Amino acid sequence: MDFSCAIRKNESLKGGYFRAVFDAPGIAAKARGGQFVHIRIPAMRDRILRRPFSISDTDPASGALTVVYKVVGCGTEELSVLRPGDVCNIMGPLGNAYTPPGPDTFPILVAGGYGSAALYLVAKNSPKKGLLLMGARSREDLILADAFEQLGFEVRISTDDGSAGHKGFVTELLKDALSGHSPEKCMVCGCGPTPMLLALGKQTLELGVEAELSLDQHMCCGVGACFACVVKIKDSSSPDGWRYSRSCKEGPVYNAREVYYG
C-alpha cells in the first residue's frame, strides 16, 4: 500500500543526521516499532528504486510519521533538501515488528549508530521504562539520547574512540545492564550494524535472555519479490542447517534463536 505524503518538517539534528516528519495518516495508524517504509524521492526519477527507512515515531492522532536518517549517498542527499509541502510517495508500513514488551518485562534496547531511531517507537510504547545501551564511533554519532531520557529510559553510552561513555563496543555493556534483573523478565531489542547484532545475538543466548534483532539489509523492492535482502536463519530440514529469509518480508526483526551464526 502506498501513499502520497507531504513533508511537514525536515530538520538537521547534528552533523549529517536529519529528522523528516511526513503527513501519513494511513501509515501512522498501523505502524509498530521495528517496521519500515519505502520512500520514492521525487527528484530521483532516473533512479527507480525506493529508499528504505526505519519508522522512528508516529502520532496516529495527527497522522505524523517520523524517520531519522543520515546522509550517506545521493538518495538521502536529495531527501535532505526537501522542504515542507514537498511530496514523496511512501509504501508502508512494511516488514514485521518487535514483540511489544509486556507490563512486567524490563526492556533493554541496544542501538549501534543510528539504530536508536528504529528503537524509539519501541521505547515509547513500552509499559515499563527500561534501559538504552547506545554505541557509536564517536560522540558526534550519538543521536536521540535525550529523547529516550525524556521517555524515562536510562541511557548508557559507549564509543569506539572513548569520546563519550565507555570506550569499546556497546555489547560490552550488556552483562552489567542485566545486573539486578532476572534474565527471564528482561527482553533485549537490538538495531545496528550486522556484525554488532550477530555478536549481540550470541551473547543473549549465552546469558539466557530473550532477544530480537533487526537484521535489515540493503533492499531493492521492499516487498519480498527480488531476494536482494536475504539473511541466514536456522532450518533443521536443510542439509546445511540454514536457509535464506527475506529481511523485508519475514523480517527485518528476528528472534535471536532463529538466526544462523555459523
N, C-alpha and C positions, 0 to 999 in steps of 0.2 A: 504494500500500500504506500503510495507516495503523495506528497502534499506540496503545494506552493507556499513557502513560508517566508514572510518578510522579517528582516533583521530589526530588532528593537534596539539592540546595543551591541557594539563590537569594540572592546576596550583592551588596552595593553595592561597586563598585570605587572610584569617586570621582564627586562631583557627581551627575549624573543617569545615570551608566553602571552597568550591572549585569551579573553573570555568573550564568546559570542552568545547572545540571547536572541532566540527566534520566537516569532508568534506561530506556535504549532500546537493548537489545542487537541488535534487528533492524535498526536504523538504523546503529548504531556499527560493525557488522561490514562494512558495504558502503560507507560514506561516504568521499568523497575531497575534497580541498581545492578549494573553489570551488562545491561543491553547497550546497543549502539545504533547509530543512524548512519546512513549512506547519503552523502551530500553531493549534488551536482552543482558545480560552481559556474555561474553564468558566463564569466569572461573566458572560460576554457573550452569553447565549443570545438576546438580542434583536437581535444583530448576527451575521448568518450567515457573513460572510466570515472566513476564517482570516487569520493574520498570518504573512508570510514572514520567516525569519531565516537568515542565513548560518551554516553549520556552522563553528564556530571550532575545536573539538577533539573527538576521540573517543578512547576506550580500549576497543578491541574485547574485551580480556580481561575487563574488568569490566562492559562494556555501557554505559559512560558516554558521554553526548552533551552537549557544551557549546555554548551560544550566548551571545554577548555582545551587549548591546543598550543603547540609550539611550531613556529615557522621553521620547517626543515626542507622545503622544496617548493616547486612552482605552485602546487595546489594550495598549500597553506599560505604562501605568499599572496596569492590572489584573494584568498579568503580574508586575510588580514586588512586589506584595503577597502573592503566593502563597508558601506555606511548604512545607517538606519533608513529603512524603506526599500533597500535593495532586496531582491527576492531570489531565493535558492529553492530548487526542487529537492525535497528530502524524503527518503524512504525510511520507514521505521515505525515503531521500534523493532529492531532485528536481533536475532540470537536469543539465547536463554539468559537467565539472571542468577545472581547469588541467591541461595536459600535465605529468606529473611530470618534473622536471629530471633529466637523465642524470648519471652519475657524473663526467663531465668538463665539465659545464655549470656556469657560475658564475651563481647566481640573484640577480637584483636585484628586490626586491619594492618596489613603490611604493604607499603607502597614503595616502589622504586621509580625514581624520576618523576614524571608527571602522571604516574599511576594513581596518585592521590585523587586526581579528577574523577576517575571511574568509581572510586570508593566513597565519594561524598554522599551520594544518594543512599547508600547502604547505611552509613553513619546517621544520616538524617532520620531515617525510618526505623532505626533500631530502638526497641523499647528501653533497653539498658545501655547506658553510655559506657563505653569501654576505653580502648587504648589504640592509638595510631602509631605504628612504627614507620617512620618516614626516612628513606635513604635517597641520597643524591650524590653526584660527583663533587659538588661544592655548594657553599652557601647560596650562590646565585641561582642554583637549580631547585631550591626548595620553594614550593608554592602551596598555598591554601592551608598552611598550618594554623593560622589564626581563625580560619573558617571552621575547622574541626574543633578548635578550643571553644569557640562560641556555641557549638552544639553540646558541649560538656565532655568531650573526649580529652583524655590526657595525650599529649604528643611527645614522643621520644624520637630524637633525630640522630642519624649517622651520616657522615660524608666521607667519601673516598680520601679526600685530602686533609680531613680534620679541621676544616674551616668552621664547622659548626657541629656541636654534639660529639658523639663517639666517632673516633677515626677508625673506619673499617666498613664492612658490609652490614646492611640492615638486618640480615638474617642472624647476625651475631647478637642481636638484642632480644631474640625470641625467648630464649631459655629464662632470662630474668623476667621477662614480661609475664611468664606463666607462674612465677613465684607467688605463692599465696592463693593460687586458684587451682581448683580441681580440673585436670585436663578434660574430663568428660563433660564439664559445664562450660567449656570455652569453645569458641569457633573462630578459626583463622580464615580471613579472606585476603587473598593476595592479588596484586596487579602491578606489573612492571616488566622489565626485560625478561625474556625467556630463560636465560641462564639463572637469573635470580629466582624465578618461580620454580624451576626444577630443583634447585638447592633447597628452597623453602618446603616444597612438597616432600622431599626425602626427610627433611628434619621433622616435619609434623608427624610423619609415620613413625619415626623413631621415638618421638615424645608421646605418642598416643593421643593426639589432639585432632579433632575433626578440622578439615581444611578444604577450601575451594579456591581454585586458581583460574585467573582469566588469561588463557593462553591464546590471545588473539594474534593473528599473523597478518602479513601483507595480503590484502584482499582485492579481488577484481570485481566479481559480480555481487557479492554480499548476500546471495540467496541460495547458495549451495549447488549451483549449476556447473561451475568451472573447475572445482577441486584445486584451486591455487593456494588455499589457506589451510591445508591439512596439517594435523598434528597426530602423533602416535599415541594410541591408547591401548590398554591391555585387551587381549582377546584370546581366551584359552582354547578356542576352536581353531586358531591359526597355527600352522607349523612353527612360525617364528615367535608366537606368543603376543603378537600385536597386530593392529590394523590401523589404517588411516581414518581419521574423523575430521569432518569439515568444521573448522572452528567458527565459521559464520552461521552454521545451521544447528549442529549438535552442541556447539559451544556458543560463545567463547569460554564460558565458565565450566570447569570440570572439577569433580571431586578428586582430591589428591590420590585417592586409592585407585582411580581409573587410569591415571597417567602412566605411560610406559617410560621407565627411566633407564633402560638398557642402552 
